[in-house]
């Protein structure tokens, strides 16, 4: 297969890009001596991605810690004494909790819950565990299914999740299962007439006890440092739109007494306790139910003794992610254009300052409880993600060498460029150029548009998903990734610019980028294509029906008609907020921003890719666009990926989708004969 690619101008196969290993989720032990992180790799045999844990002790070279056959090992946690790493894995008995010494050895099973374990956290003293799990099917539900078959009522198809408490003692875990447990306590030497005696102790895994109940679901939670209470997010049900009614509740784990702490009219989300357990930080929309999809999230500190809240970090004009709250302060991360920074916030004043770290992008930071050491994941623009350790005030030590995977690859040059859009707004884009770029040459242009719309494109040596950007650049094209209005990283005002202007303003940003490159003499405007997934698919569909300047377009999981989308999606409020109306109150704005409105103007050959069971952008959007193009006689093809939702999250189908885009644009933009999928 690599030979096929090489004949068409690419030296790196799609399989190699899809097979790149990625590191993430760094975690440092309370004593600062041990770091655990995950490595995600591609399992072609089982058509899946496998995530396993690796460990570095005392700064030494990392070693593999877990290996779960036909599955992943996730959600690593250190026990408070730093002696063990716990993790979740499905090893044939649903998702269960396991424990392994940091010095190595076999993993011991901690739970044997017939319904499986969801999220979990250790108590501060390490003697108890709290975890969530979904409720089992009731007897009534089973009886109904047996009599009436399978059906569901819209908005009522879900299982609530609740908190469970498990007592932990290492000896009981280690001894469990070493001696068989019989229904009657007698050993194999006893006969039926021999009096039953207990010849040995039968040790079983401890059983968890439920501590929350009711008509609500528990999402994230955290133990208070006092070890007596847990704060959790409570919402009416696990459906995505139910988060709008999330409240913050505390529960005494022994008495089960609950107290609602924060209950604003819209969603409130717990983040972290203060080190002394007398306050916590949370995010909230307060009473905003109409703009929270595109406005900045707001952070507040709740003081438990006074039951009062105050806002913090207001100077950070972006969505903020809470990393930790420790003795040195409150730590957040946020995008700043094409960088991702860490901010330190003074909990008393609420003022923030960015930290000067030697990385362009910091993804996550884990702080050691008893030392000043950290573990973090991040990268510079030209590299792949790595895991680092050290102190934030000093140079960091790199623990991994993931970028070695692409050593010798002919990766593209990434350049961040800026231009003025149709209405004068400044737009950034990431321009990918070949390493042998010739200023005297005009190149074919392929535009790749991110989703969201509050996503962001960043410089990246191996950008892909289902678009073979690396290979197209090597083949002799430029690739432009547009951070159109609405993208993250540029502040709330910028993110609000496509409210009631979806598609229209986005097209301004894309086409002005095309004109900018054309005026510089860099591109051949007779050989251009555009593509994108989700919101990027919607913008591509809008381009299909509103311009004829492209030779080909690919629409991935895109919206074709906002009315169709509004009545089918699982996030209906998204449409109401961006268009500031329902179809029944303002059909004009739905028509203005829908690709289907101008379907009679469409002439661009269009590939449509969609997941069979997509709930975010339901597949009727794909069929509507396809039928409109077919009726118009526009060259078009609809490819449905069986069994998938909104994303293509398995390697074989991702390979297929990449090939489908490669063939489509090579045929229409590069003028090549469309080949069949290669079969070895």
N, C-alpha and C positions, 0 to 999 in steps of 0.2 A: 504493500500500500504506500510505503514511503517513496518507492520508485515512481508511482503514479503522481504523487505530489511534486517530486523533484522535476518531472518532465513538464509540469505546469508552473515552474518557477519558485517553488518553496522548498527549503532545506529541512524544515522542522515539521514533522507530521502532526496532524490534529490530535492523534492519540498521545503524543508526547506532551502536548500542552494540557490536555485533559488529565494526564497522569501526574502532573506536578504535585508534589507533596506540600502541604501548608501547615504552619505551626500557629498555635493560638492558645487562649485560655490559660495564661501563666498564673501560677499560684505559689506563694512563698509561705513556708511554715512559720508559726509564731516565733520560734527561736532563730529564724533567719538562716538556718543551715541547709535547708532542702528546698528545691524548686521542682514543681511538677508542671508540665504543660502537655498539650495534646498535639499529635501529628495526624493529619487527615491524609489518607492515601486512597488511590482508586483500586477497587477490587473488580476487575473486569470479569472474572469467573462468575461472581455472584451478582454482577451488574449493580454495584453499590459503591458507596464511599465509606471507608472504614476509619474510625477515629480511635486511636489508642493513646495511652498515657506514657510519657517518658519522664525520667527523674534525674536530677543533678544534685549530688550531695557534696557540700563543702566546696562548691565551685568546680568540681571535677567534670570530666566529659559526661554528657548525658547518656543514660542507658534506658532501654525499654523496660517498662514496669508492668504493663498489662498486655494480654492477648486474648480477646474474646472471639471465638470462632463464629463466623457468619453474623457478626454484629459488632457494635462499638462499645467502648468503655468511656463513660462520660461523667460529668458532674463531680470532678475530683474535689475533695475537701480534706484538710488536715485535722486530725483529732487535736484538741486543745493542748495536749502534752507534746505535740510534734512527733510522736513515735510512729503514727500510722497514717496511711492515706486511704480514705474511703472513696468509693465510686459506684456508679450504677451500671448495670449490664444485664442483658437478657441472655442467659446461658441455658435456655430451655425451660425456664419457669417464670416467664414474664420478666419485667424489669425489677431486679432485686438489688439490694445494697450489699456490697462486698468491702472487705478490709484487708489491707496488705501492709506489712512493716516497711518503713522507709529504708531499712537495711536489706530489703529483698526477701523473697520467699514466696510461698503459695498464698493466694488470696483465700480468705475465709468468708463464707456466706453469713451475713448478719440477719437478713430478713428472709422469710418465706411466705410472703403475703400473696394469697391466691389471686388478688386483683392487681398486683404489681405496685411499685413505688413510684411516685412522681417526684417533685422537688423535695429536698431534705436539708436540715441544718442540725449541727451539733449544739447541745447546750454548752454554756461557757465552762462548766466543770467537766464536761465530757462524759457524764453519767447517764445522759438521756439524749434521745434523738426525736425530732419532730419531722413529720413528713406529710405530704398531701397524697391523696389518691382519689380516683373517681369512684363514685358509688357503683356497687354491683347491680346487675339487673334484678329487679324485684320479682317476687313470686307472681304478683299480679301482671307484670309485664310479660313474663314467660307464658302465663296462661292465655293472655290476650293474643300473643303471637301464635300460639298453638291453634287457637280457634279461628282467628281472622287473618292470619298471614302477616306480611310485612307492609307497613304504611307509616307515614309520619305526618304530624301536623306542623306546618311551617311556623317557626319561631318557638317550637316546644320540643325539638329534637336535640336533647343534650343530657349529659350526666353531670350532676354537681360534684365538685371536689371538696373534701373536708380535711381537717387536720387530725393527725393521729400521733400518739406519744408512745415511744418505745424506751424501756429501761435498758441500759447497756452495762455489761460487765464482761471484760475480755475473756475471763476464764470460762464463763458459761458459753460463749461463742466458740471457743477453742474445743471444748469438750462435747458440744452438741454433735450427735451423730456417730460418736466413737463407739457407743454401745447401743445395740438395737433396743427399741422400745416396743414391748408387746402389749396387747389389750389387757392381759392379766399378768401381773408381775410374778413370773416364775421363770427359772432358767431351764436349760435343756436337760438337766439331770433329774428334774422333778417329774413325778408321774401324776396321773389324774387324782390318785388317792392321797398324795402327799399334801399336807397343809401348805397353802400358798404363803411364801415368805418373800421378803424383798432381799434378794441376794446382792444387788448393786443399785446405785442411783442411775436413773434414766434421765439424761439431760437433753432437753429440746431447745430449739431456738426460741428466744423470748417472743411473746405475742404483743402487738401494739394495741393500745386502747384509744378509742375515738374521743376527741376532746371538743370538737365543734359539730353542730348539727343544725338543721334548719333549711329553709327554702332560699339558699344562697350558695355561692361558690367561693372558695378561698383561692386566691391567686398567689402572689408572692408574699413572703413573710420573713421575719427575723427575730431571733431571741434577743430580749433585753439583756445587757451585760449583767444585770442582777440575777439572771437565771430563773426568775420567778414568772415572768410574763413573756408573751409573744405578741408582737404587733403584726397584723396581717391586712391585706386588701380584701375587702368583701364586696362582691357585686352580685346582682340578682341571678345571673347564670353565666356560663362560659362563652356565650356567643359574643363575637367581637364588638358589636355595637353596645353590649351591656356595660362595657367599661366606662361609658359616659356616666354611669350611676355608681361608680366605685367609691366606697368609703374606707376609712382607716379605723380599725378596731383593735383593742388590746384584750388579751385573755389571760387570766391567771391559770396556769397549767394544772394546778392542784385542785383549786375550787371550781374551775371552769366558768368563773364569773367573767362576763364580757362587758366592755365599756367602749362605746363609740367615741373616738377622739376627734376625728375630722369628718365632717359630712356637709360639704358644700353642694350646691345644686347640680354641679357637674362632677367629672371624675377627679378623685383625689388618690394619689399613688405613693405609698410609703417607699422610702429609699434606704436610709441608714440611721441607726441610733448614734447618739453622741457617745464618746468613750465612757462617760459616767452614767449613761442610761437615763438622764434627766431631760433629754430633748431628742428630737429626731428631725431629719430633713425629708421633705416630701415635695412632689410636684402636683400642681393643681391648675385647672382651668377656671376655678371659682364658679362664676355663674355664666361663663361663656359657652354656649352650646351651638354657636353659629360660625365660629372662625378658628377653632382650635386645630383644624387640619393644617392650616398654613401659618398660624401665629407661633411665636416662640413659646416653648413651655416655660412655666414660671416655677421657681423654687422658693420654698418657705421653710423656716425652722419653727417647729412647734415646741413650746416650753411646757413640760408636763405639769410642774407645780402650779403654774398660773393658767394653764389651758389656753394660752394665747399664741398666735402665729405672727411672724414678721417675714417679709420677703428679703431674699439675699441674691447676690450675683446679678443684679439688674443691669450692670454695665456690659455684660456679655450678650451681644446682640445675635444670638443664635440659640438653637436647641441645645440644652445642656444635659450631659450624662454624668450622674454622680458615681464617682469611683470609690471613695472611702471617706470616712470621718474618723480621724485619729487625734492623738495628742498634739500634732503639729498643725491641725486645721482640717478644713473640708476641701476635698479634691474633686475637681470636675474635669471633663473633657468636652471640647466643642470644636467644630470646624471653623477655620479662618481662611476663606477662599479655598485654595487647593492644599492647605495644610491642616493638620489636626493637632491641637495643642492641649496641654494640661494646665489647668488653672488652680491656684491655691486661694481659698476663700477664708477670710477671717470670720468665724462664726459670730463674733460679737458685733462687728461693724457691718458685716455683709459685703465688704469690699473685696474685690478679686484682683489677682495679678497673674499673668502668664509665666510659666516656668521656662527657663532657657534650656531646653533639651536638644541634643545634637541629632534629632531625627525630624524628618519632614512630617511624618505621620505617626502618632502614638495611639494605638488602638485600645490598649487596656493596661492598667497598672494594679499590681497586688502589693499591699504594704504588709511588712512583717509587724506583728503586734508588739513584740518585745524588743525590736531593734529598729534602726533607721534604714535597713536594707529593703529594697523593692525588687520585684520581678515585673518586667513589662514586655509587651509585644508591640512591634512597630516596624517601620522601614523608612528608608530614604526613597525618593521618587524612582531612582534607577535600579532599585533592588527589590527582591522579594521580602516578605515579612520574616522577621527574626525574633528570637527571645533574648532579652538582655537582663542583666542584674547589676546591682551596685547601689549607690546612694544618689538621690536626685540632684544633690549639690555637686556631684563629681562626675567624671567620665564613666560611662557605663561599659560593662564587659559583655561582649556578645557570646552567648552560650551555644547558639545554633549556627549552621552554615547552609541554610536553605538555598541561598542564591547560587551556590555551587552547581545546582541542577541546570542552570542556564548558561554556564560557562561555555564559551565558544559558539553560542547561538547568535544568529544574525538578527538581534532584536532591533526594533525601530528607535529612532531618536524621538523623544517626547519634548515638545515645546509648548508652553502656555502662551497663547496669543490673545489679544484683546481687540475688539472692534465696536463700532457704534451700530445699534440696531435701528430699525426704521423710525422709531420714535425717539431716538437719541440716547436710549439706555445703553450703558456699557455692558458688553457681554464677553465672558471668557470662554475659551475653548482649548482643548488639548489637541495639538496637531502632531500626528505621527508621520515622520519622514524616514525614508530609507537612509542607511548610513552612507551610501554613495550618492546622496542627493546632489543634483545638478541644477544650479540656479538658471541655466539657460533652457531647461526643459520644462514643458507643460505636462503635468501628470493627471491621470484619471483621479477623480475624487470620490471617496466613499464616506458618507456621513453615518455615524453610529450614535443613536440618541438614547440616553439613559432613561430609566423609569422613575417613578415617584408620585408626583413630579419633584418631590423634595429629596431626590437622590443627588448624586454629584459624580462627575467624572474626574479622575485624578491621573497624573502621570503614572505610567505602569509599563514595565518592560514586556509583559506578556498579557495584555488585555484580550479577553476572549468571550466567555459565556458560549453563545452559539454563533458567534461571528468571528471568522478567521482573520482577524485584523493583522496579526503578525505576518501571516502568509501573504496577504494582499499587499502589504507594504514592501515585502521582499520581492514580490512579483512586479512592483513598479507603480504603486498607487500611493496617494496621500490619503490618510484617514483623519477626519475631523470629528471630535467628540465634543458636543456643544453643551455648555452649562447654561441652558436657556433660563429665562425668567421663571421663578418658582423653585430653582435649585437650592439645595442647602449650601451653607458656607458664606453667603453674601448678605445675611441679615434679613430681618422680618419684612422690611419694606420691599426688598427685591423678591422675596418669596411670595408676596401678595400681588405682584404685578400681573399674574394671569388669572386673577379672580374676575369672573365675567368676561374673560378675554382668552379662555383656553383655545388652543389651536391657532387662533388668529395671531396673538402675540408670539406664540411659540414659533410659528412659521416666519414671522418677521425676523426672529433671532437666528433661525437656521439659514434663511435665504440671504440675509445681510452678511452672514459669515461666508457664504458662497461668493457673494459679490466682492467681499474684502480680498479673498484669495485670488479672484479673477483679475481685479485691478492690479494686483502685484505680479500678474503674469505667471502664477504658479500652477494653475490648473487648466485642463482641457475641458471646457464647459460642455462639450458634446459627448463626454463620457463620464457621467456622474450617476451615483446611486445613493439611496438612503434606506436606513433600517433602524429598528429599535424594538424593545420588548416592553409590554405593559404600557405605561404612559408614553414611552418612546415608540411603542407600536401605534398608539393613538395618533401621535404627531405625524408618524409616517403615513398613516391612513389619511390624515388631513392633507398631507402633501400630495397623495395620490389623486385626490379629487379637486385640488385647488391650484395645481401647477403642472405643467408638462415639461419642465426643464430637466427632469431626471430620465435616464434610460431604463431604470428599474428601481423597484421599491420592495422592501420586505416588511410585513406587518406581523409582529410577534405579540400574541395575546393582547391585541389592541382594541380599543373602543371605536366602534363605527357609528353608533347612534346613541346619544346621551339618554334618550327616552328608553330605548331598549336596555341600556346599561342600568339606568335608575331602577327599573322594576325587576331586575334580575340579580344585581350584585349583593354581596353580603356586607357591604359598607355603604349603604344608601346615603348616610349623612355626608359622605365625601362630596357627592354631586350637589346636594343642596347648599353646601358651604361654598364650593368654588363657583357655582353658577348663581348663588344667592336666590334660588327659587326652586319650586317644583315644576314639572312640565305643565301642571294644571293651572299654575299661577302666572307663568311667563313662558309660553311655548316659543316665543321669538328667540330668547337667548339659547334655548336648546337647539333650535334650527341653525342659528348663527355659528355655533361651535361644533356641530356634528358633521363628520366627513360625508355622511350619506346625503346631506342636503344638496351637494353639488356633484352627485354621482354621474349626472349626464355630461359633465365636463371631463370625466376621467378618461385618460388614454394611456397611462403609464403601465407597462407590464408589472403585475403585483403578485408576489408570493405571500400567502397568508399561513402562519403557523400558530397552532393553538392546542392547548391541553384539553383532553376529552372531558374532564370533570372540573374545569376551572370554575370556582365560585367567585373569585375576585372580579374577573372580567369574563362572565359566562359566555359559552361558545356561541349563542345566538348572534353575538356581535360579529363573529367570523363568518357565519353563514350569510348574514345580511350583506356584508361587504362583498363576499364572493358572488352571491346571486346578482347583485347590482352590476358588478364588473362583467360577469358572464352575459347578462342581458345586453350590455353595451358592446359586447364583442371584444372587450379588452383582454389581452393575454393574461391569464390568472390561474393560480393553482392553490388549492387549500389542502394543507397537510395537517392531519389531526394525530397527535401523539397519544396513543392509547393508555388509559389509566392515570394520566397526569393531571395535576391541578394547574395552578398559575405558573409554576416554574418547571423546567426540565431538569430534574434532580437525580437522574441516573446516567452513568457514563455512556452507555450504548446509544440511548436516545439522544443524548447531547451530541454524540458523534454524528448521528444521522442528521440532526438539525443543522449542525455545522456544515456537513456536506451539502445539504439542500441549499443553504445560502451561498456556499462556494460555487455550486453549479449555476444557480440563478444569475448571479452577478457576472460570473465569468462569461456566460452566454450573451447577456444583454449589454454589458459594459465593455468587456474585453473582446467580444466578437468571436469567442471560441465555441466549438461544437459542444453541445451539452452531453457530458458522459453519463453513463449509468453508474449507480453506486458500485464501487469496486468489490469484487468477491474473490477471495483468495482460494 
